[in-house]
Amino acid sequence: MKKLFIFATLLLATILFSKTNTFSYKLDEIASNLGKVWGMTFLNEKEILFTELNGKIGILNLEKKTIRYLLNTPTVYHRGQGGLLDVKKSPNYEKDKTLYFTYVKEIKNKGVTTLAKVKFVDKKFQQWKDLLITKSSSDTSRHFGSRITFDEDGHLYFSIGDRGVRPNGQDLTTHAGTIIRLNLDGTIPKDNPFVENPNALDEIYSYGHRNIQGLFYDKKTKRLWAIEHGPRGGDEINLIEKGKNYGWPIISYGKEYWAPLSVGEGTHKAGMEQPRKYYIPSIAPSSLIVYSGKKFKDLEGKLLSGALKLTHLNIITMNDNAEFVEENRLFENLHQRIRNIIEGPKGEIVLSSDSGKIFLLRN
């Protein structure tokens, strides 16, 4: 009877955690020998502007397969996990020619995650301006975040990690461990959740995060999604809501690095949100999009994320109630730490890796 129980338990676990592979795609390498390509954004149908963690900014011409690096780039704090992070073009780019960047700026010999904007005219940067130098300093060089996304109402969101200091996740007097929400000009929306709280920073939209490196607003469903690193296990996909507490480091599905012990008080606590999906073991996620389906119809509405540690493209299916349905893992045999995923104007899917490569998905 005991053996039968063990077998039934293992069979149930296999069913619950199995990962199907129903997709058959290939990757074409379209650039190589770059630095660690952290962020990318399509300037138009032919050009991708990309950031490297070391501070370089380049433009990849998709037709000619050529790369041109830009001058007068910002000085970044490139230590540990710090450096030049995400880039997104403005929702009004055709009119305002504005790009938004997150990068790590040195303040008093320490790095802080910073949001900046710049005009990009005639292939040159003009009027570089820091919109928010965050209050997120720590003695570590870890967990800076950071990704940028926009909603349809003129708001910009960007993420900041807990900076390697766990209590930051529950401290509303620091930007560390939060998602920030601003107007496109850098001002604070009047309806941000903590603007009336004298003990909280007005820019904060949600908190209790460890290190979000994937953030995407799905305009079709009006949902803000985030994917973040757990410790040893416990990576999370969260549906972000205004003013909510996502629990780190009080609750987590991960374990301590130094022993097989739970982090914090357990996996649940009143007043703290549960993830829509968590990963055990960790995949080490970076980047996140909800795909439109313009080119690859069978990926429509699915969440696509890169996996660093487990080196694959992670595909998550959610139902209409934003509940987890299925997971697929592609390209594990390439052994590429996938850092960034973006969608092009015609539905193209482009991936970058920490080994300095950029790939184009195809059937």
C-alpha positions as CSV (number, residue, x, y, z in Angstrom):
1,M,0.0,0.0,0.0
2,K,2.9,2.4,0.9
3,K,4.5,1.8,-2.5
4,L,1.2,2.4,-4.3
5,F,0.8,5.7,-2.5
6,I,4.3,6.8,-3.4
7,F,3.7,5.9,-7.0
8,A,0.4,7.8,-7.1
9,T,2.1,10.8,-5.6
10,L,4.9,10.8,-8.1
11,L,2.4,10.4,-11.0
12,L,0.3,13.3,-9.7
13,A,3.4,15.5,-9.5
14,T,4.4,14.6,-13.0
15,I,0.9,15.6,-14.3
16,L,0.9,18.9,-12.3
17,F,4.4,20.0,-13.3
18,S,4.9,18.5,-16.7
19,K,5.8,20.9,-19.5
20,T,4.5,20.3,-23.0
21,N,6.3,21.2,-26.1
22,T,3.6,21.8,-28.8
23,F,5.5,24.5,-30.7
24,S,8.1,24.0,-33.4
25,Y,10.0,27.2,-34.0
26,K,13.6,28.0,-34.9
27,L,15.9,30.9,-34.1
28,D,18.0,32.7,-36.7
29,E,21.1,34.5,-35.3
30,I,21.1,38.0,-36.6
31,A,23.9,39.6,-34.5
32,S,26.7,38.4,-32.4
33,N,29.9,39.4,-30.6
34,L,28.1,42.1,-28.7
35,G,28.1,42.9,-25.0
36,K,25.3,41.7,-22.7
37,V,22.3,43.0,-24.6
38,W,19.9,44.0,-21.8
39,G,17.2,46.1,-23.6
40,M,15.9,46.5,-27.1
41,T,13.2,48.6,-28.9
42,F,12.2,48.8,-32.5
43,L,12.7,52.3,-33.9
44,N,11.0,51.3,-37.1
45,E,10.5,48.1,-39.1
46,K,14.2,48.0,-40.1
47,E,16.1,49.1,-37.0
48,I,16.4,48.0,-33.4
49,L,18.1,50.2,-30.8
50,F,19.7,48.1,-28.1
51,T,21.5,48.6,-24.8
52,E,24.4,46.7,-23.4
53,L,25.0,46.4,-19.6
54,N,28.4,48.0,-20.1
55,G,26.9,51.3,-21.2
56,K,27.0,51.0,-24.9
57,I,24.0,51.8,-27.1
58,G,23.8,50.5,-30.7
59,I,21.4,50.3,-33.6
60,L,21.0,47.0,-35.5
61,N,19.9,47.3,-39.1
62,L,17.8,44.2,-39.8
63,E,18.1,44.4,-43.6
64,K,21.9,45.0,-43.8
65,K,22.7,43.1,-40.6
66,T,25.0,46.0,-39.6
67,I,25.5,47.6,-36.2
68,R,26.4,51.2,-35.4
69,Y,27.2,52.3,-32.0
70,L,26.1,55.8,-30.8
71,L,28.0,58.5,-29.1
72,N,27.2,60.9,-26.1
73,T,25.7,58.0,-24.1
74,P,25.3,58.4,-20.3
75,T,27.9,57.4,-17.8
76,V,26.7,54.3,-16.0
77,Y,27.6,52.6,-12.8
78,H,28.7,49.3,-14.3
79,R,29.4,47.0,-11.3
80,G,27.9,43.6,-10.5
81,Q,24.4,43.6,-11.8
82,G,24.5,47.3,-12.4
83,G,24.8,49.2,-15.7
84,L,22.7,50.3,-18.6
85,L,19.4,48.5,-18.4
86,D,16.1,48.8,-20.3
87,V,15.1,51.0,-23.2
88,K,11.6,51.7,-24.6
89,K,10.5,54.2,-27.2
90,S,7.7,56.6,-26.2
91,P,4.1,55.6,-27.0
92,N,4.2,58.9,-29.0
93,Y,7.6,58.3,-30.6
94,E,6.5,59.3,-34.1
95,K,5.8,62.8,-32.8
96,D,8.0,63.3,-29.8
97,K,11.1,61.2,-30.8
98,T,11.6,60.3,-27.2
99,L,13.3,57.2,-25.7
100,Y,13.2,56.1,-22.1
101,F,16.0,54.4,-20.4
102,T,16.6,52.8,-17.0
103,Y,20.2,52.7,-15.9
104,V,22.3,52.7,-12.7
105,K,23.7,56.0,-11.7
106,E,26.5,56.5,-9.2
107,I,25.5,58.6,-6.2
108,K,28.1,59.0,-3.4
109,N,30.0,55.9,-4.6
110,K,26.8,53.8,-4.7
111,G,24.6,52.8,-7.6
112,V,20.9,53.7,-7.8
113,T,18.4,52.8,-10.5
114,T,17.5,55.9,-12.5
115,L,14.8,56.6,-15.1
116,A,15.8,59.0,-18.0
117,K,14.5,60.2,-21.2
118,V,16.2,61.6,-24.3
119,K,15.3,63.0,-27.7
120,F,16.6,60.9,-30.6
121,V,16.8,63.1,-33.7
122,D,19.0,62.5,-36.8
123,K,20.5,59.4,-35.1
124,K,21.8,61.5,-32.2
125,F,20.8,62.0,-28.6
126,Q,19.6,65.4,-27.5
127,Q,18.4,66.7,-24.2
128,W,19.2,63.7,-22.0
129,K,17.3,64.2,-18.8
130,D,17.0,62.1,-15.6
131,L,13.3,61.9,-14.7
132,L,13.8,60.0,-11.4
133,I,17.0,59.3,-9.5
134,T,15.4,56.8,-7.2
135,K,15.9,56.4,-3.4
136,S,17.3,52.9,-3.7
137,S,20.9,53.0,-2.6
138,S,22.5,50.1,-0.9
139,D,26.0,48.7,-0.1
140,T,25.4,45.9,-2.7
141,S,25.7,45.7,-6.4
142,R,22.7,43.4,-6.8
143,H,19.0,43.6,-7.7
144,F,18.7,46.9,-9.6
145,G,15.7,45.6,-11.8
146,S,14.7,47.0,-14.3
147,R,12.1,47.0,-17.1
148,I,9.9,49.7,-18.5
149,T,6.3,49.5,-19.9
150,F,3.4,51.9,-20.7
151,D,-0.3,51.8,-20.3
152,E,-2.8,53.5,-22.7
153,D,-3.5,56.4,-20.3
154,G,-0.1,58.1,-20.5
155,H,1.6,56.3,-17.6
156,L,5.0,54.8,-17.4
157,Y,5.9,51.9,-15.1
158,F,9.4,50.7,-14.2
159,S,10.7,48.2,-11.7
160,I,13.4,48.3,-9.1
161,G,14.9,45.4,-7.2
162,D,15.2,45.2,-3.4
163,R,18.9,46.0,-3.9
164,G,20.0,42.9,-2.0
165,V,18.5,44.2,1.2
166,R,15.4,42.1,2.0
167,P,13.6,44.5,4.4
168,N,13.4,47.0,1.6
169,G,10.6,45.0,0.1
170,Q,8.2,46.0,2.9
171,D,9.6,49.6,3.4
172,L,7.6,52.2,1.6
173,T,10.2,54.9,2.4
174,T,12.5,53.4,-0.3
175,H,11.9,52.8,-4.0
176,A,13.8,49.5,-3.7
177,G,11.6,46.5,-4.1
178,T,8.8,48.3,-5.9
179,I,7.1,49.1,-9.2
180,I,7.1,52.9,-9.9
181,R,4.3,54.6,-11.8
182,L,4.8,58.1,-13.4
183,N,3.4,60.3,-16.0
184,L,5.4,60.4,-19.3
185,D,6.9,63.7,-18.3
186,G,8.2,62.2,-15.0
187,T,5.5,63.8,-12.7
188,I,3.6,61.8,-10.2
189,P,0.0,60.8,-11.1
190,K,-2.5,62.2,-8.7
191,D,-4.2,58.8,-8.3
192,N,-1.1,56.9,-7.3
193,P,-1.9,54.7,-4.3
194,F,0.3,56.3,-1.7
195,V,0.2,60.0,-2.5
196,E,-1.8,60.7,0.7
197,N,0.5,58.5,2.9
198,P,3.1,60.7,4.6
199,N,5.1,57.5,5.4
200,A,5.4,56.3,1.8
201,L,7.0,57.5,-1.4
202,D,4.5,58.9,-3.9
203,E,5.9,57.2,-6.9
204,I,5.3,53.7,-5.6
205,Y,2.6,51.7,-7.4
206,S,3.1,48.2,-5.8
207,Y,5.7,46.8,-3.4
208,G,6.9,43.6,-1.8
209,H,9.0,42.6,-4.8
210,R,12.5,41.0,-4.9
211,N,13.9,41.7,-8.3
212,I,11.5,42.3,-11.3
213,Q,13.3,41.9,-14.6
214,G,10.2,41.5,-16.7
215,L,7.3,44.0,-16.8
216,F,4.6,44.3,-19.4
217,Y,1.2,46.1,-19.7
218,D,-1.2,44.3,-21.9
219,K,-3.4,46.9,-23.4
220,K,-5.9,44.4,-24.8
221,T,-6.8,43.0,-21.3
222,K,-5.7,46.1,-19.4
223,R,-3.5,43.9,-17.2
224,L,0.0,44.7,-15.8
225,W,2.2,41.6,-15.6
226,A,5.5,41.2,-13.8
227,I,8.0,38.3,-13.6
228,E,10.6,38.4,-10.9
229,H,13.5,36.4,-9.4
230,G,12.9,34.4,-6.3
231,P,15.8,33.2,-4.2
232,R,16.5,29.5,-4.5
233,G,13.2,28.6,-6.2
234,G,10.2,30.8,-6.0
235,D,10.5,32.9,-9.2
236,E,7.0,34.5,-9.6
237,I,4.6,35.7,-12.3
238,N,2.4,38.3,-10.7
239,L,-0.7,40.2,-11.9
240,I,0.1,43.7,-10.6
241,E,-2.7,45.8,-9.0
242,K,-2.6,49.3,-7.6
243,G,-1.2,49.5,-4.1
244,K,-0.9,45.8,-3.5
245,N,1.8,44.1,-1.4
246,Y,3.4,41.1,-3.1
247,G,4.9,39.7,0.0
248,W,8.7,39.7,-0.3
249,P,10.5,38.8,2.0
250,I,7.7,37.8,4.4
251,I,6.3,35.2,2.0
252,S,8.0,33.3,-0.7
253,Y,8.1,29.9,-2.4
254,G,11.9,29.9,-2.4
255,K,14.4,28.6,0.0
256,E,17.5,30.1,1.6
257,Y,20.7,29.8,-0.3
258,W,22.6,28.5,2.8
259,A,20.1,25.8,3.8
260,P,16.9,24.1,2.6
261,L,14.8,26.4,4.8
262,S,11.8,28.5,3.8
263,V,12.3,32.2,3.4
264,G,10.3,34.4,5.8
265,E,7.1,33.1,7.4
266,G,5.9,30.7,4.7
267,T,4.0,31.0,1.4
268,H,0.8,32.8,2.4
269,K,-0.2,35.7,4.7
270,A,-3.2,37.9,4.9
271,G,-2.9,41.1,3.0
272,M,-0.2,39.8,0.7
273,E,-0.8,38.7,-2.9
274,Q,-0.3,35.2,-4.3
275,P,1.6,34.8,-7.6
276,R,-0.3,33.6,-10.7
277,K,2.6,31.1,-11.2
278,Y,5.8,30.2,-9.4
279,Y,8.8,28.2,-10.4
280,I,10.5,25.5,-8.4
281,P,13.4,25.2,-9.2
282,S,14.1,28.7,-10.4
283,I,14.4,29.4,-14.1
284,A,15.9,32.9,-13.4
285,P,13.5,35.0,-15.5
286,S,14.3,38.1,-17.5
287,S,12.0,40.1,-19.7
288,L,8.3,39.5,-20.3
289,I,5.8,40.3,-23.1
290,V,2.2,39.3,-23.9
291,Y,2.3,38.4,-27.5
292,S,-0.2,40.0,-29.9
293,G,-0.5,37.1,-32.4
294,K,0.2,39.2,-35.5
295,K,2.6,36.8,-37.0
296,F,2.6,33.6,-34.8
297,K,-1.1,32.9,-34.2
298,D,-0.6,30.0,-31.8
299,L,1.3,32.4,-29.4
300,E,-1.5,35.0,-29.3
301,G,-2.1,36.2,-25.7
302,K,0.6,34.0,-24.2
303,L,3.2,35.3,-21.8
304,L,6.8,35.0,-23.2
305,S,9.8,35.3,-20.9
306,G,13.5,34.6,-21.1
307,A,15.2,32.1,-18.7
308,L,18.7,32.9,-17.7
309,K,19.7,30.0,-15.4
310,L,17.7,27.3,-17.3
311,T,18.5,28.8,-20.7
312,H,15.2,28.7,-22.6
313,L,12.3,30.7,-24.0
314,N,9.5,30.3,-21.4
315,I,5.9,30.3,-22.8
316,I,3.0,30.6,-20.4
317,T,-0.7,30.2,-21.2
318,M,-3.2,31.9,-19.0
319,N,-7.0,31.7,-19.3
320,D,-9.4,34.6,-19.4
321,N,-9.4,34.8,-15.6
322,A,-5.6,35.3,-15.7
323,E,-5.1,31.8,-14.2
324,F,-2.2,29.5,-15.1
325,V,-3.0,26.8,-17.7
326,E,0.1,25.5,-19.4
327,E,3.9,26.0,-19.7
328,N,6.2,25.3,-22.6
329,R,10.0,25.6,-22.8
330,L,11.8,26.1,-26.1
331,F,15.4,26.2,-27.2
332,E,16.9,24.6,-24.1
333,N,19.5,22.9,-26.3
334,L,21.0,26.3,-27.4
335,H,22.3,26.9,-23.9
336,Q,21.6,30.7,-24.2
337,R,20.8,32.9,-21.2
338,I,17.9,34.7,-22.8
339,R,17.9,38.3,-21.4
340,N,15.3,40.2,-23.4
341,I,12.3,39.6,-25.7
342,I,10.5,42.2,-27.8
343,E,7.8,42.2,-30.4
344,G,8.2,44.1,-33.7
345,P,5.7,46.2,-35.6
346,K,4.7,43.2,-37.8
347,G,4.6,40.7,-34.9
348,E,8.3,39.7,-35.2
349,I,9.8,38.2,-32.0
350,V,13.4,39.1,-31.2
351,L,15.5,37.7,-28.4
352,S,18.8,38.7,-27.0
353,S,21.2,36.7,-24.8
354,D,23.9,37.3,-22.3
355,S,26.5,35.9,-24.7
356,G,26.1,38.9,-27.0
357,K,23.7,37.4,-29.5
358,I,20.4,38.6,-31.0
359,F,18.0,36.1,-32.5
360,L,14.9,36.3,-34.7
361,L,12.1,33.7,-34.2
362,R,10.8,31.9,-37.3
363,N,8.6,29.0,-38.2
